[in-house]
């Protein structure tokens, strides 16, 4: 039975995040059963949302190959779809269970960034989400017969007669490193914050900035608006959304409670 590197790293990221959240939740006197239930909601909703957005973006290909829609182990998850669906599902679950959304959101959001770092390492091992050609020492050559390249050729994103036998930026690893830095910043802010929701909204400021910049080095996405890729457009929108949310929370004076 084959073990796929991408799926393995995503699963590892979820597991490590879950164990670390459980440990912090105990200190905050939040039920372990609630955390487990919420994590299951996040796991399912994020994978469904991330895959759905990927399928929508590459609709023509999946209309021709409908069975590929469920082949998640081949890669093909768009983070933004997963984040949006997970936040929406979590909001309804958290409030229904009687917890304050920001209290739980602040607890979870740093570990989202950490989990994303593992996902990006999975992208590197899978060969997807590759960067532009570089002559720097950090350049990496991916095999032309790798599954992501074949998928991108079929979707019309790249051509096999292009430069993909040349070293490219390992954008996946750059992104993973920045995700770890975002995780550390969010964790530090969460331990010192005075207002609920600050950590949650700060993620939606830091991550879109990182993703926007990383798109400048990626070579697997096409421009859709004024030389911007789809993910840069989404990043710009989320940055405005996150900044507005952070400003509202800061002005609300919603003091941090001892418990959720």
Secondary structure, 3 states (H helix, E strand, C coil): CCCCHHHHHHHHHHHHHHHHHHHHHHHCCCCHHHHHHHHHHHHHHHHHHHHHHHHHHCHHHHHHCHHHHHCHHHCCCCHHHHHHHHHHHHHHHHHHCCCCHHHHHHHHHHHHHHHHHHHHHHHHHHCCCCECECCCCCCECCCCCCHHHHHHHHCCCCCCCCCCCCCECCHHHHHHHHHHHHHHHHHHHHHHCCECCHHHHHHHHHHHHHHHHHHCCECCCCEEECCEEHHHHHHHHHHHHHHHHHHHHHHHCCECCCCC
